[in-house]
Amino acid sequence: MNIKFYHNSRCAKSRAALGLLRERGMPVEIIDYIESPLTHGELERLLAKLGLRARDLIRHTEPEFAASGLDLDTDGAQLIELLTVHPTLLQRPIVEIGTRACIGRPPERVLELLG
């Protein structure tokens, strides 16, 4: 099972979800999207697997979002582009297994992908 874990090590929820997977001995490929921001195409691919819209990936209470001048009704392509420039705005963690993905909020939600 190939598990991709889109991780922000400064986020407690992200660390907790990673801990749950490691406790179960799951092999995890950690992708530090802060160090290496996701591309527009990668974000679109994740959105398709998540079954969500771009607005659902945005941490809209962050100062970077307010400073962008955009709102959650903005065109999805613009919101995706914002995430490529400001990766800290990405909801986290995101776990991807095969054709499925989920946002690990609460952290226990990542376990749903295992079953």
Residue, then its C-alpha position, 0 to 999 in steps of 0.5 A: m500500500n503506497i500512502k502519500f502524506y502531505h505534511n506540515s510538521r508545524c501542524a499538530k493535527s498533521r503530526a497526530a495523523l502521521g503518528l496514527l499511521r506510524e503506530r499501525g506500522m504503515p509505510v508512509e511517503i512524507i511530502d513536505y509541501i511547505e518545503s516543496p509546494l505542490t503544483h497547480g496540476e498536483l493540486e487539481r489531481l488531489l482535488a479530484k481524489l478528494g471530491l472537493r472544490a478548491r475553496d475546500l482546501i483553503r485555510h481561509t482564516e489565515p492572514e495570507f488569505a485575507a491579504s490576497g484580496l480573494d474570497l471563497d467564491t473566487d474562481g477555483a483556478q485562482l485559489i489553486e494558484l494561491l495555494t502554489v504561492h502560499p502553501t501554508l493555506l492548504q488544509r492539512p494533512i492530506v493523505e492519498i492512497g491509490t485513487r482515494a484521498c482525505i483531509g485528516r481533520p480530525p486526525e483519525r479520519v486518515l484511518e478510514l482510507l486504510g479499511 
